């Protein structure tokens, strides 16, 4: 039996759409847009991914969408599009944390290391969490103001996502790997979304809202 899930990632400048079947990625299309103009291209990417896989929209079992944190505008576009499809087809909506999806991609390359996915906010601010190799959280999702000693109690770790590159210079003396080439992608939602669907961890299509972070924390450290 086929279980097709459409995955939408719009929390950053990357507008990304993927299609999976039974938890395996079968199609992916994405582009980077400086102005978060995802509304113009998201529908086109959805159409291209479905056409590439030769899967009609009506065959979808569910839609997953990045739930935040990230760009307010980008998240709104992704969630509204996902809701529209789910409502029209009467299928489940699955929410995937934006940072967790990046962690999934990074863990494939760095399977035995802590992962710190970071989404760029502004200046020296990032949305950040830190995960163990088993995907458990050791630092919760927060909006952090980063300086040269930030997050030192969690070392060593791999920093990834579009917020990591600006830290390369100030963290050059620390045991941290900067993997800024690993950024937001709908491909990172595949395993999470399939597991959530199997466990019936789905959202209320009418009332679901993305997760916005506004309060920034200075030098968040692990508590005992």
C-alpha positions in Angstrom: 0.0 0.0 0.0 1.2 3.5 -0.9 1.3 6.2 1.7 2.1 9.4 -0.1 2.9 12.5 2.0 3.6 16.0 0.6 6.1 18.0 2.6 6.3 21.8 2.6 9.2 23.8 4.0 8.9 27.6 4.0 10.4 28.7 7.3 13.5 30.3 5.7 14.6 31.7 2.4 14.5 28.2 1.0 11.2 27.2 -0.5 11.2 23.4 -0.6 8.7 20.8 -1.5 9.2 17.0 -1.2 7.1 13.9 -1.8 7.6 10.6 0.1 6.0 7.2 -0.1 6.0 5.0 3.0 8.6 7.2 4.7 11.0 7.3 1.7 11.8 10.4 -0.3 10.7 10.0 -4.0 10.8 13.6 -5.3 12.2 17.0 -4.2 12.2 20.5 -5.7 13.4 23.6 -4.0 14.7 27.2 -4.6 16.2 30.0 -2.5 14.3 33.3 -2.5 15.9 36.3 -0.9 12.6 38.0 -0.3 10.6 35.1 1.1 8.4 35.3 -2.0 7.2 31.7 -1.5 3.6 32.4 -2.3 4.6 32.9 -6.0 6.5 29.6 -6.3 5.1 27.1 -3.7 2.2 26.0 -5.9 4.6 25.6 -8.9 7.0 23.4 -6.8 4.1 21.3 -5.6 2.9 20.7 -9.1 6.4 19.8 -10.4 7.1 17.4 -7.6 3.8 15.5 -8.1 4.4 15.5 -11.9 7.9 14.1 -11.4 6.6 11.3 -9.3 3.5 10.8 -11.4 1.3 11.0 -8.3 -2.0 12.8 -8.5 -2.9 15.3 -5.7 -5.9 13.1 -4.8 -3.5 10.2 -3.9 -2.0 12.1 -1.0 -2.5 10.5 2.5 -1.3 13.7 4.4 0.6 17.0 4.1 3.4 18.0 6.5 4.5 21.6 6.9 7.3 23.4 8.8 5.7 24.7 11.9 8.4 27.1 13.0 10.4 28.8 14.2 11.3 30.9 11.2 10.1 33.7 9.0 6.7 34.9 9.9 5.8 35.5 6.3 7.2 32.2 5.1 5.5 30.1 7.8 2.2 31.7 7.1 2.4 30.9 3.4 3.4 27.3 4.0 0.7 26.7 6.6 -2.1 28.3 4.7 -1.2 26.2 1.6 -1.0 23.0 3.6 -4.3 23.7 5.3 -5.9 24.4 1.9 -4.8 21.0 0.5 -5.8 19.1 3.6 -9.2 20.7 3.8 -9.9 20.1 0.2 -8.9 16.5 0.3 -10.0 15.8 3.9 -6.6 14.4 4.8 -4.4 14.9 7.9 -2.1 17.9 8.6 1.2 17.1 10.2 3.4 19.8 11.9 7.2 19.4 11.8 9.5 21.6 13.9 11.7 23.6 11.5 14.9 22.9 13.5 14.1 19.2 14.0 13.9 18.8 10.2 17.4 20.4 9.8 18.7 18.1 12.5 17.5 15.0 10.6 19.5 16.1 7.6 22.6 16.9 9.6 22.5 13.6 11.6 22.8 11.6 8.4 26.2 13.2 7.8 27.3 13.4 11.4 25.5 10.3 13.0 27.4 10.3 16.3 27.5 14.0 17.1 25.3 16.5 18.8 23.5 18.7 16.3 22.7 22.4 16.7 20.4 23.5 13.9 20.2 27.3 13.6 17.9 29.5 11.7 19.0 33.0 11.0 17.0 35.7 12.7 18.9 39.0 12.4 22.3 40.3 13.4 23.7 37.8 15.9 20.4 36.2 16.7 19.4 32.7 15.8 16.6 30.3 16.4 18.4 27.3 17.9 18.0 23.9 19.6 20.6 21.2 20.3 19.9 17.5 19.7 21.6 14.2 20.8 22.2 11.6 18.0 19.0 9.9 19.0 17.1 13.1 18.3 16.4 13.9 21.9 16.6 17.5 22.9 19.4 18.7 25.2 18.6 22.4 24.7 15.1 23.4 23.9 14.1 25.5 20.9 14.8 29.1 21.8 15.7 32.4 20.1 19.3 33.0 21.2 21.6 36.0 21.0 25.0 34.5 20.1 28.4 35.6 21.2 31.8 34.0 21.2 31.1 31.9 24.3 27.4 31.0 23.7 26.3 27.4 24.2 29.7 26.4 25.4 28.3 23.9 28.0 27.0 21.8 25.1 30.3 21.3 23.3 31.3 19.6 21.1 28.5 19.9 18.5 27.8 20.5 14.8 26.2 23.9 14.0 24.1 23.8 10.8 21.4 25.7 9.1 21.4 29.2 7.6 22.2 30.8 10.9 25.5 28.9 11.4 27.8 30.6 8.8 27.9 33.9 10.6 29.3 32.2 13.6 32.3 30.6 11.8 34.7 33.4 12.7 33.8 34.0 16.3 33.7 30.3 17.1 36.8 29.4 15.2 38.7 28.6 18.5 36.1 26.2 19.8 35.4 22.4 19.2 32.5 23.1 16.9 32.0 22.0 13.4 30.3 24.6 11.2 28.2 22.8 8.6 26.3 25.8 7.1 25.8 23.9 3.8 23.1 21.9 5.6 20.1 24.1 5.4 16.3 23.8 5.6 14.8 21.3 3.2 11.5 19.5 3.0 13.5 16.3 2.7 14.2 16.7 6.5 10.5 16.2 7.3 10.1 12.8 5.6 10.9 10.4 8.5 9.4 12.7 11.2 6.1 13.1 9.3 5.7 9.4 8.5 6.2 8.4 12.1 3.7 11.1 13.2 1.1 9.9 10.7 1.6 6.3 11.9 1.1 7.5 15.5 -1.8 9.7 14.5 -0.1 12.8 15.9 -1.8 15.2 13.5 -3.1 18.7 13.8 -6.5 20.3 13.8 -6.7 21.8 10.2 -9.0 24.6 11.2 -7.1 25.8 14.3 -3.4 25.0 13.7 -1.0 28.0 13.8 2.7 28.0 13.3 5.1 28.5 16.2 6.6 32.0 16.4 9.5 32.8 18.7 10.0 36.5 19.7 11.8 36.6 23.0 15.6 36.3 22.6 17.7 34.7 25.3 21.4 35.6 25.9 23.9 32.8 26.3 21.4 30.0 27.1 23.2 27.2 28.9 22.3 23.7 30.0 20.8 23.5 33.5 21.7 20.8 36.0 
